[in-house]
């Protein structure tokens, strides 16, 4: 089973529609999947359709716009395959479980279009998966233009890119939701120049769990690289390269506290910082979640070559029992500081 299928099934199975989701997943995996999918999507899906760029894999029906394909799925479960190209389109998902996948990884770009003044994809269904897509140049008037705006439900992202936008991913609160990000790149994101406050490469609200694995953050243009109010985090094996950052802040900000792990990451702090006092911040805006037992282990942190300054690897406003071990820090870095 591909990585994405395993992860999103785990996340979505915990939702209020768990039984229905599990049943439809089994159906979609069976030898009868095409016929069953046609039945689930209704009589209109059985009609012959002209070739479009957005195809519902289970039915073979194609559409000329992403929104038309999303609307055709409705409250059901389906995969939308996108043909190679650069699209100035966006879509809002109101229900269901949808996988958005590039026909060929890296060949699909959504740029410079935001639905509802929010994002290229506005998601508020039961769940979604995004695989192999690029989101580029998303900007809106309040400074929160994102590749993905997650307002409800669980989300899985793999092999995707978020570039040169105000934010990469922005979410609302969903304490029962889960977000999994793997093998993706966040480049040229963030801003603190608008009245709505700072935007970040990833900005997650009060979610149940956030995992960011084997991904790259680089060339930030303001704000933090990862800011999350999730109660549990797993941030593992990522690269935070701030060498070409401009006006950036923390690499990781957990402003409400969190449990979980931050392990095996590589951090490089650049010269052009709005705030260089810490690499990781814990509980700086008030305590919503307990942080006792948070493990920060086997990370590497340094400054760009030729830069000498003092900073703190983990700044803690919670006075929690944080486990720190095996971190390799450059001269000038203090491992832990209670603030």
Secondary structure, DSSP 8 states (H G I E B T S, - for coil): --HHHHHHHHHHTTSTTHHHHHHHHHHHHSTTHHHHHHHHH-GGGGS-----SEEETTTTEEESSHHHHHHHHTTSEEEEEE-SEEE---EEE-SSEEEEEESSTT-EEEES--BTTTEEEEE-SSEEEEESEEEE----TTS--EEEEE-SSEEEEES-EEESSSEEEEE--EEEEEEEEES-EEES--B--STT--B-SEEE-SEEEEEEES-EEE---SB-SEEE--SEEEEES-EEE-TT-SSB--SEEETT--EEEEES-EEEE-S-BS--SEEEEESTT--SS--TT-EEES-EEEE-TT----EEEEEESS----EEES-EE-TTEEEEEE-
